[in-house]
């Protein structure tokens, strides 16, 4: 059960399924309504671009470079238009897909680009009203854009940086995850009046609706959890613990969600655990963990289509040294800058057939084998006798004061 790759932080990687190359730091994936196309946005410091895959053939069918990009990505209801965040260019890019080519048609400008601080984050589409709901993280706002005029119709200020939006057609509602406020803002899409907020966990990010619109799932990135919300009452009915251990400290970075075709199984990306948590959600109020699936390094997005699980691994499948990276004596134009650490890791797309019970059990064992952390190590760490830092919690130490210095660069 040894991992194929051991990372510098001690965690192992044994990614399930088949893998395909992506760009630098893929943050999000979007499925077309018919689930035949999967768009991936690559958002790192290297080249930023969108890739488009055929979910049936598992082949890349198109790609297009972008000046700036971030998390936001969504198809129109007819699947002919793709909207993408332009990051701190403060734009939404509008693409069409024809004859196996992505083509940029126009752009929606929310404001002047950086240093004007807006930063386009997540977005969702309401084709019934020709509206695009855009969350921004730097100016903490909801922008309502017109998809016919490609203009901003309205800006609504929020009390916290927003991560993304989710349009709920069944309930005529719009959900906005407030990254820094531990709640979901809810708007009536008929008049954009704000309704009662939904308290959730810490750092709510991606959201997902059940097919019937009755359940809202919210990934809480800073406390290892997923909130399960009844959309009729606006109340949290369950909290799913996605961590590897029931009382583990925060750090799993639970950030993305996908449901199986029958909506009975929830797949949860744990970015900092390099795995998916799998839950049976077939009975509301009685959800329970089924196991884990190993992924690549830092899974940022999970989607389900054609009976397969698609995972974007933000840092790819292995670490890499940069012996020819930037040095104090090198010139700015030196070619060794290509090994700058920020450009060193490219992402990977994992495609995993839905595991049966036996396969999931084996996957779960592998996830724990890949994990250097355990509850026992919280109380008894590896070390050597006589070290000033004791191995066991509570043992004496000659250290009386600790100065913690934080210095960037």
N, C-alpha and C positions, 0 to 999 in steps of 0.2 A: 504493500500500500504506500510505498515511498513516493513522494511527489516527483513529477518530471523535472520541475524547476524549483529551486529554492531562492527566494528573493533576498536582498540585503537585510530586510527587516525580520528575516527568519520564517516568514510565511511561505508555504509551498503552493505551487500551481499544478493542477492536473485537470485542465479544462475538458469538460464533456463535449461530445459532438464533433462536428466539423468546423474548421475555422477558415476565415477569409480575411484578407488585409483591408484595413480601414486607414483613415488619415490620423492626424494628431488630435488626441482627446475628443473622440466622438461623445457627445453629451446626450443626444436624443435621437429617437427613431419615430417615424410616423407611418402608419399603414394607410393605404388607400381604402375607400369604403368597401371595395370588393376583395380586399386583402391580397390582391395580386402584386402590388408594388409596395416596397419598403424603402422609405427615404431615410438617409442617415446624415446628420449634420456634424461636421468635424470642426472643432472650435479651439484648438490649441494655439501656441505661439508660432507654429509653422504654418504652411499654406492652409487656408480655411476653404472648405468646399463641401458640396452636397453630393452624395452618391445615391444611386437609385438601383435597387435590386429587384429581380423577379423572384417572388417567394416560392414559386413552383419549381422553376429550373435552378434556383439558387445562383443565378448569374447576375453580374452587374450589367445593367442595360444602359446606364447614362451617368454622367457626372458633369458638374459645372463648378468653376472656381468662383469664389466670392471675395470681395474686399474685406468684409468683416462678417462674422457670424457668431451666434450664441445659441442657447437652448431652444428657442421657439421654432416650432415646425408643425404644420397642419395642412391636410388636404381639404379641398372643397367637397361638398356632398356628392358631386358628380365625378370626382376623382380627376378632373381635367386641370385643376389649378392647385399649385403648391405654394403655401405662404411660409416664409422663413425669416427669423430674426436677423437683423443686420447689426446686432450688438451695439457697440458704442458709436456707430455711425448714426444711431437713432432712427433707423429705418426698418420697414418691413418689405422684404423683397418678394415680388410676385412672379411665379414661373408657370409656364404651360409645358405639358409633356406631349409631344407629337412626333410620330415616326422615330421612336426610340431616341429622342433628343429632349433634353431640358433646355428651355429657352426663357430668358428673363424678359417678361413683358413690360413691367413697369415697377415703380417703387412708391411706397407710401412713406412720406416723411413726417415723423413726429416732432421734429425740431432740427436745429442746426447740429452738426456732428460734434464729437468731442473736441474741445473741453467742455462744451455744453453737456451737463451731466443728466442724462435720461436713462440710457442703457435698456434696450428692448429685451425682455425676457420671454416668458411663455405666452402662447396665444391660442385662441380657439375661434371657430367659424360658426356663424349663424346665417346660413344661406336663405332662410325664410325671410329674414329682414335685411339681407345684403349687408351684414355687419361682421366686423372682425374685432374681437375683444382682446386687447393687448395689455399685458402686465409689464410694468417697468420696475427695476430694482433701485436705481439711483435717485430718481425723483418720486418714488413711492406713489405710483398713480395707475389708474385704469384708463386706457385710451380706447374710445369707441370709434372705429374707422369704417368708412363706407366702401364696400367692395365694388361699387359701380363708378363712383367718382374718384376713388383712391385718395380721399381726403379724411382728415380727422374731424369727426362730427362733435366729439365731446371729450373732455378730460375730467376725470373724477379723482380728486386727491384721496390718498389712503394714509393711514396712520403708521404704516410700516412698509419696508421694502416688500414688493410682491414677487412671487416666484412664477406662477402661471395662472391661467384661467381655464375653466371647463364649462362649456355650454350644455345645459340640460333641457332638451326640447320637451320632454314629457312633463316637466314641472314648471316650464317657462321661467327657468332660473339660471343664473350665472354664478359660478363659484370661483372665488379668487383666494388662492393660498397666500396668507400673509406670513412671509418668511420669519419676520422678527417679532411676531405677536402671538404665536401659538393659537391661531384661530383661522377659520375660513369666513371670509366676507361673502354674503349672499345678496344678490341683486335680482329684482323682478325684471326680466328682460322686456316686458311690455312698456315699462316706463322708467327703468333704471333706478327705481327707488330701492334703497338699501333695506333689506329685511334683517331679521335677527341673526347675529353672528353664531357660528358653531365653534365652541371651544374644542381644540384637539391637542395633540402633543407638541413637543418642542421642534421648531424649524419645519413646519409643514411644507412639503414641496409638491411632488406629483400627485395627481388625483385621478380616480377612475370610477366610472359609473357602471353598475350592473346593467345588463341589456334592458331590463324593464324600468330602469330609472329609480328603483326603490332604495337602492343601497349606494352610498358614496364611500369609497375607500380613499384614505389619505395616508401617504407615506410621511412619517415624521423622522427626518434625517438625524436629529440630535438626541433621540432617546430609544432607538432600536425598535420602533413600533409602527403599527398601522392602525389608524382609527377607522372603525366601521360605524357609519352614520346612517340613520334612518332619514331619508330625504323628506318624508311626509311630516315628521315631527321635528326635524332638525336636531335630533339628539344623538349623541354617541352611544351606541348599544354594546359595543365590544372594543377592546384594545388587544390587538394581536402582538405578542412579543416575538420578533423575528430574529433575536440574537441566538447565538450558539448555546448559551446557558441562561436559565430563567432569570437569574439576578445579576447578569453581566453588567459591567459598567457601560456607560454610553460609549459608542465607538464603532458600531456596525455600519453606520451611515446608510440607513434604510431609505432608498431614494427613488425607486421605480416599481411599477405594478403592471401586471397583466393577468387576464382571466382566460381560462380554457374555453373552448367553444361552447360547452354546456354550462359555463359560469359556475361550476361546482368546485373548481380548483383555482387558487390564487397563487401566482408566482411573484415573489418579492425580491428585488435586487438589494443585496447587502454589499455596498461598494467596498468597504474596508475589511470585510470578511472574505472577499473573493468568492462569493457563492450566491445562489438563490435559495431563499426559504420557501417551502411549499406548504400551503395550508388547504385543508378541506373546509370550504365555506358553504357547503350545500345546505346546511341548516342554520338559519339566522339565530344568533345567540349561542350556538353550540359549535363554533368554529374550532378547529384543532390542528396542530402541527402534524405534518406527514413526513417531513424530512428535509434534506438539503441537496442541492446540485452544485458541484464544483464548476467554477467559471474561470475565465482569464483574470488578469489583474485589473481590479477596480471596475466592476460592472456598473455602468451608468444608466443603462436603459434595457428593459425587457419587454418583448411583445410576443403575442401568440397568433399564429396563422397557419393554415394548411396542416393542422395537426402537429406543428413544430414550434419549438421555443426559440426565439431569436434574441440574442444578447449582444449588446455593444460593450466591449471591454475597453475602458478608457485608456489604459496603459499597455494594452496588448497582451502578449503571452510570455514575456520574459524581460528581465532587466538587461542592461548593457553598459559596459564601461566606456569612458570617453578619454582614452590616453592622449588623444590629439585635440582635446577641447581647449577652450579659451585659457590663456595664461597671462599673467601681468605684463610680460614682455612682448606679447604679440601685438601686431598692428590690427586696427579695426577691420581692414580688408583681408586679413589673413584667412585662408580657406579653412583653417582649423575651427573657425567659428561654427562650422556646420555641425560640430559635435557638442555644441552648447546643450547643457542638460535639458533645457526646456523643449528642445527639438528631438531628443534622443529616442523617445518612446512613441511608437505609432500604435494605434488601436487595432482591434481585431473583432470581427463579427463571428460569433459562435452560433451554429444552428444545431439544435438538440432535439432528436425525436422524443416525443412524450414518453417518459419512463413508466414502466409498470411497477408494481409494488416491490418486486425483487430487485429491479435495477435501481429504484430509488433508495432502497436499503443499502446497496453497495455504494451508491453515490454519497450517501450520508456518512458512511464510515470513512470515505476518502476525504470528505471535507474536514472531519475531525483530525485525520492524519496530517492534513495540510496545515493545521492550526497550531502555532507554538504556545498559544495562550490556553490556560486552564484555570479553573477556580482554585485548585490547590496552589498554583504558583502565585496567587494573590497573597497567600499567607506564608509560603515557603519558596523562596527563589533559589536558583542555582548560584553558587559562589564558592568561596574558600574560607576556611576558619581563620579568624583573626582580622578579617577585612573590616575596616571602620563602618562600612555599611552592612548591617546584619542581614543574614539570610532569612531569618524568621521574624515575622511581625511581632513587636513587643520586646524583642531582645535588646539589651543595652548597647549603646554606641557612644564613643568619645566625642562625636560631633554634637556641638551645641547650637551653632548658628549656621544658616545656609544663605548665601547671597545669590539671588537668581537674577542674572543680567540678560536682558533681551536686547539684541542688536541685529538690525536688518542689514544684510550685505556686509 
